[in-house]
Amino acid sequence: MSTALAHALNRGLRDAMEADEKVMLIGEDIGQLGGVFRVTEGLQQDFGDLRVVSSPLGEAGIVGAAIGLAMAGYRPICEIQFDGFTFPAMNQIVTQLAKYRHRSEGKVSLPVVIRIPVGGGIGAIEHHSESPEAYFAHTAGLRVVCPSNSQEAYDMLGEAIRSNDPVIFLEPKRSYWAKSELQTDTAPFDFERARIIRPGNDLTLVTYGALVPAAEKVAATLAEEGREVEIIDLRSLSPIDDKTVVDSVRRTGRLVIAHEASQSGGIAGELATRVQEQAFYELEAPILRVTGYDTPYPASRLEHDWLPNVDRMLDACDRSFEH
């Protein structure tokens, strides 16, 4: 069944709430409105306002309440309206949510999922088009994941809700209404593992989230020139499945990494270092990054020049092949 990513998330939330009465939702406008992106549409009507809680406008309060609920035995799922609104809750996320298992010597777990729409490409301004994944990936104690299609969204959300660790669940907002096949009877899987979308032997192209479709177009274009590109969707940004990437690079000898976030301090830099440490002698070209620029997010009329795209990714692949 072809389903939009936003609808797959809605189905995932509904199925989790039906399976476990301790699963509950909390966030701004998630009740009657169904959230800004309508991901929670219809859930308050069906499960009541004690399990689907429309909160005041205060992200620190949302996450703080979720921490208390988790300590009381619930499995809360927070919705942050936009990526740039996450930062008022950073104290709760970094100093409390991420630390409690370690602080309690494993006696207390906080099974909290924080859903955050991320990235640009929807004609929005700053604070509505951010890519803050590196902040969370740098914080020990958090799992950070990002699906790229409807099936991944449904499956990974289920795994996140079942996890006893706190999970930052990043949702690429320009993919919300992209449709792909969805099956709801899939078996549990390890959402820490990267996924090889397309095999190839000439170059490894790694990305995640909204850039996966662009990577597939890059591979298709290069295939017409006789170049076979292996595409890897990271899925998990913390922990990173560097083994899958390293094994690929040992075969291809070339690596290009793409993400929407600014380059400095980003996921690409971390992954490039790990590959260089483990596969240095197999590399036939420098590792290249295709990312957002090291500037604040631009006005919406300029965002398509700021965001990585097929042309910039093709250029990086061509430069790699020139070595």
C-alpha positions as CSV (number, residue, x, y, z in Angstrom):
1,M,0.0,0.0,0.0
2,S,1.4,3.4,-1.0
3,T,1.4,5.6,2.0
4,A,2.8,9.1,2.8
5,L,5.5,9.2,5.4
6,A,3.4,11.3,7.7
7,H,0.5,8.8,7.5
8,A,3.0,5.9,8.2
9,L,4.0,7.7,11.4
10,N,0.4,8.2,12.4
11,R,-0.2,4.5,11.9
12,G,2.9,3.7,13.9
13,L,1.7,5.8,16.8
14,R,-1.8,4.3,16.7
15,D,-0.5,0.8,16.7
16,A,1.9,1.4,19.6
17,M,-0.9,3.0,21.6
18,E,-3.3,0.1,21.0
19,A,-0.6,-2.4,22.0
20,D,0.5,-0.7,25.2
21,E,-1.7,1.6,27.3
22,K,1.4,3.1,28.9
23,V,2.3,4.8,25.5
24,M,1.1,8.4,25.5
25,L,1.7,11.5,23.4
26,I,2.5,15.1,24.6
27,G,3.2,18.2,22.5
28,E,1.9,21.5,21.2
29,D,-1.4,21.3,19.2
30,I,-1.2,17.6,18.8
31,G,-4.8,17.0,19.9
32,Q,-7.7,18.5,18.0
33,L,-5.4,20.0,15.3
34,G,-3.3,16.8,14.9
35,G,0.0,18.7,15.0
36,V,1.4,21.2,12.5
37,F,2.1,18.4,10.0
38,R,-1.1,16.4,11.0
39,V,1.0,13.4,12.2
40,T,-1.2,12.9,15.3
41,E,-4.5,13.5,13.5
42,G,-7.4,11.6,15.0
43,L,-5.4,10.1,17.9
44,Q,-6.9,12.3,20.6
45,Q,-10.4,11.6,19.4
46,D,-9.7,7.8,19.6
47,F,-7.5,7.6,22.7
48,G,-8.7,10.6,24.8
49,D,-7.0,13.7,26.1
50,L,-5.2,11.9,28.9
51,R,-3.1,9.9,26.5
52,V,-2.8,12.6,23.7
53,V,-2.0,15.7,25.7
54,S,-1.9,19.1,24.0
55,S,0.6,21.0,26.0
56,P,1.3,24.7,26.6
57,L,3.9,26.4,24.4
58,G,7.0,25.3,26.3
59,E,9.4,22.7,25.1
60,A,11.2,22.5,28.4
61,G,7.9,21.6,30.1
62,I,7.1,19.0,27.4
63,V,10.4,17.1,27.8
64,G,10.5,17.6,31.6
65,A,7.0,16.2,31.9
66,A,7.9,13.3,29.7
67,I,10.9,12.5,32.0
68,G,8.7,12.4,35.0
69,L,6.1,10.2,33.2
70,A,8.8,7.8,32.1
71,M,10.1,7.5,35.7
72,A,6.5,6.7,36.7
73,G,6.3,3.8,34.2
74,Y,4.9,5.4,31.1
75,R,6.4,5.5,27.6
76,P,5.9,9.1,26.5
77,I,6.4,10.4,23.0
78,C,7.0,14.1,22.7
79,E,6.4,16.1,19.6
80,I,8.5,19.2,19.0
81,Q,6.7,21.4,16.4
82,F,9.8,22.5,14.5
83,D,13.5,21.6,14.7
84,G,14.5,25.1,15.8
85,F,12.1,25.0,18.7
86,T,14.0,22.1,20.4
87,F,16.6,24.3,22.1
88,P,14.5,25.5,25.0
89,A,14.5,21.9,26.1
90,M,18.2,21.2,25.6
91,N,18.8,21.4,29.4
92,Q,16.2,18.6,30.0
93,I,17.5,16.5,27.1
94,V,21.2,16.8,27.7
95,T,21.5,17.0,31.5
96,Q,18.6,14.8,32.5
97,L,17.2,12.6,29.8
98,A,20.5,11.4,28.5
99,K,22.2,11.0,31.9
100,Y,19.7,9.2,34.1
101,R,20.6,5.6,33.2
102,H,24.2,6.3,33.9
103,R,23.5,8.4,37.0
104,S,21.4,5.6,38.5
105,E,23.9,2.9,37.6
106,G,21.4,1.3,35.3
107,K,18.5,1.2,37.8
108,V,16.4,3.8,36.1
109,S,15.7,3.9,32.3
110,L,13.8,6.7,30.5
111,P,12.0,5.3,27.5
112,V,11.2,8.7,26.0
113,V,10.9,9.3,22.3
114,I,11.3,12.9,21.1
115,R,9.9,13.4,17.6
116,I,11.4,16.4,15.8
117,P,10.6,17.5,12.2
118,V,14.0,18.4,10.7
119,G,15.6,19.9,7.6
120,G,14.6,22.4,4.9
121,G,13.1,22.4,1.5
122,I,9.5,23.5,2.5
123,G,9.9,27.3,2.0
124,A,10.2,28.0,5.7
125,I,12.5,30.4,7.5
126,E,15.2,29.8,10.2
127,H,14.0,28.0,13.3
128,H,11.7,26.0,10.9
129,S,14.4,24.4,8.7
130,E,17.2,23.4,11.0
131,S,19.3,20.2,11.1
132,P,20.4,19.8,14.7
133,E,21.3,16.2,14.7
134,A,25.0,16.7,15.6
135,Y,24.0,18.2,19.0
136,F,22.2,15.0,19.9
137,A,24.7,12.6,18.4
138,H,27.4,14.3,20.5
139,T,25.4,13.6,23.7
140,A,26.2,10.2,25.2
141,G,23.1,8.4,26.3
142,L,20.8,9.3,23.4
143,R,19.9,7.2,20.4
144,V,19.4,9.4,17.3
145,V,17.7,8.0,14.2
146,C,16.3,9.4,11.0
147,P,14.0,7.4,8.5
148,S,14.0,8.1,4.8
149,N,10.7,6.6,3.6
150,S,7.3,5.4,4.9
151,Q,8.4,1.8,5.7
152,E,11.4,3.0,7.6
153,A,9.4,5.6,9.5
154,Y,6.8,3.0,10.6
155,D,9.4,0.3,11.5
156,M,11.9,2.6,13.2
157,L,9.2,4.4,15.2
158,G,8.0,1.1,16.6
159,E,11.6,0.2,17.6
160,A,12.1,3.6,19.2
161,I,8.9,3.3,21.3
162,R,10.0,-0.2,22.4
163,S,13.5,1.0,23.3
164,N,14.3,1.5,27.0
165,D,16.8,4.2,26.0
166,P,15.7,7.8,25.1
167,V,15.5,8.2,21.3
168,I,15.7,11.4,19.3
169,F,13.5,10.6,16.3
170,L,14.2,13.0,13.4
171,E,11.6,13.3,10.7
172,P,12.6,14.9,7.4
173,K,9.8,17.3,6.9
174,R,10.1,17.6,3.1
175,S,9.5,13.9,2.9
176,Y,6.3,13.9,5.0
177,W,4.1,13.7,1.9
178,A,6.3,11.5,-0.2
179,K,4.6,8.1,-0.7
180,S,6.1,4.7,-0.7
181,E,5.0,1.2,0.0
182,L,4.1,0.3,3.6
183,Q,3.5,-3.0,5.3
184,T,2.6,-3.1,9.0
185,D,3.2,-6.7,9.7
186,T,7.0,-6.5,9.5
187,A,9.3,-8.2,12.1
188,P,11.3,-6.2,14.7
189,F,14.8,-5.3,13.4
190,D,18.0,-3.6,14.6
191,F,17.5,0.1,13.8
192,E,21.1,0.8,14.6
193,R,22.1,-0.9,11.3
194,A,22.6,1.1,8.1
195,R,20.8,-0.1,5.0
196,I,22.4,-0.6,1.6
197,I,19.8,0.8,-0.8
198,R,21.7,0.1,-4.0
199,P,24.9,-2.0,-4.4
200,G,27.8,-0.8,-6.4
201,N,31.6,-1.3,-6.7
202,D,32.9,2.1,-7.9
203,L,32.0,4.6,-5.1
204,T,30.2,4.6,-1.8
205,L,27.6,7.4,-1.3
206,V,26.3,7.7,2.3
207,T,23.4,9.9,3.4
208,Y,20.2,9.8,5.4
209,G,16.7,11.3,5.6
210,A,15.5,13.6,2.8
211,L,18.7,13.3,0.8
212,V,18.2,9.6,0.1
213,P,16.0,10.2,-3.0
214,A,18.6,12.6,-4.3
215,A,21.3,10.0,-3.8
216,E,19.3,7.5,-5.8
217,K,19.0,10.0,-8.7
218,V,22.8,10.5,-8.5
219,A,23.4,6.7,-8.8
220,A,21.0,6.4,-11.7
221,T,22.7,9.2,-13.6
222,L,26.2,7.8,-13.0
223,A,25.0,4.3,-14.0
224,E,24.3,5.7,-17.5
225,E,28.0,6.5,-17.6
226,G,29.0,3.0,-16.5
227,R,29.7,3.9,-12.9
228,E,28.1,1.8,-10.2
229,V,27.5,3.7,-7.0
230,E,26.7,2.0,-3.7
231,I,24.1,4.0,-1.7
232,I,24.0,3.6,2.1
233,D,21.2,5.1,4.2
234,L,22.7,5.5,7.7
235,R,19.3,5.5,9.5
236,S,21.0,5.6,12.9
237,L,23.2,8.7,13.6
238,S,24.0,7.6,17.1
239,P,25.3,5.0,17.3
240,I,26.7,5.1,13.7
241,D,27.0,1.8,11.9
242,D,30.5,2.5,10.6
243,K,31.1,-1.2,9.9
244,T,28.7,-1.3,7.0
245,V,30.3,1.9,5.6
246,V,33.8,0.7,6.1
247,D,33.1,-2.7,4.4
248,S,31.6,-0.8,1.4
249,V,34.6,1.6,1.1
250,R,37.0,-1.3,1.2
251,R,35.4,-2.6,-2.0
252,T,34.8,0.8,-3.7
253,G,37.9,2.8,-2.6
254,R,35.9,6.0,-2.7
255,L,33.5,7.8,-0.3
256,V,31.1,10.7,-0.6
257,I,29.0,11.7,2.4
258,A,26.0,14.0,2.2
259,H,23.8,15.7,4.7
260,E,21.7,18.9,5.0
261,A,23.3,20.1,8.2
262,S,26.2,22.6,8.1
263,Q,29.6,20.9,7.5
264,S,31.7,21.9,10.5
265,G,31.2,19.4,13.4
266,G,28.7,17.4,11.4
267,I,27.9,13.7,11.1
268,A,29.9,13.5,7.9
269,G,33.1,14.6,9.6
270,E,32.7,12.0,12.3
271,L,32.0,9.2,9.8
272,A,34.9,10.3,7.5
273,T,37.3,10.0,10.5
274,R,36.2,6.5,11.3
275,V,36.5,5.3,7.7
276,Q,40.0,6.9,7.4
277,E,41.1,5.1,10.6
278,Q,39.9,1.7,9.5
279,A,40.2,1.7,5.7
280,F,43.1,4.2,5.0
281,Y,45.0,1.9,2.6
282,E,41.9,1.0,0.6
283,L,41.0,4.6,-0.2
284,E,41.8,5.7,-3.7
285,A,40.6,9.3,-3.3
286,P,40.0,11.8,-0.5
287,I,36.7,11.4,1.4
288,L,34.4,14.2,0.2
289,R,31.5,15.9,2.0
290,V,28.4,17.5,0.4
291,T,26.6,19.5,3.1
292,G,24.8,22.7,4.0
293,Y,27.0,25.7,4.4
294,D,28.5,27.1,7.6
295,T,26.0,29.9,7.8
296,P,22.6,30.4,9.4
297,Y,19.8,28.9,7.4
298,P,19.0,31.4,4.6
299,A,15.8,33.1,3.5
300,S,13.4,30.6,1.8
301,R,14.1,32.0,-1.7
302,L,17.7,31.0,-1.3
303,E,17.3,27.6,0.4
304,H,17.6,25.5,-2.7
305,D,21.0,27.0,-3.4
306,W,22.0,26.3,0.3
307,L,20.8,22.8,0.5
308,P,22.8,19.9,-1.0
309,N,21.2,18.7,-4.2
310,V,21.8,16.2,-7.1
311,D,24.2,18.5,-9.0
312,R,26.4,19.1,-5.9
313,M,26.5,15.4,-5.2
314,L,27.3,14.5,-8.8
315,D,30.1,17.1,-8.7
316,A,31.6,15.5,-5.6
317,C,31.4,12.0,-7.2
318,D,33.1,13.3,-10.4
319,R,35.9,14.9,-8.3
320,S,36.4,11.6,-6.5
321,F,36.6,9.7,-9.8
322,E,39.2,12.1,-11.0
323,H,41.7,10.8,-8.5
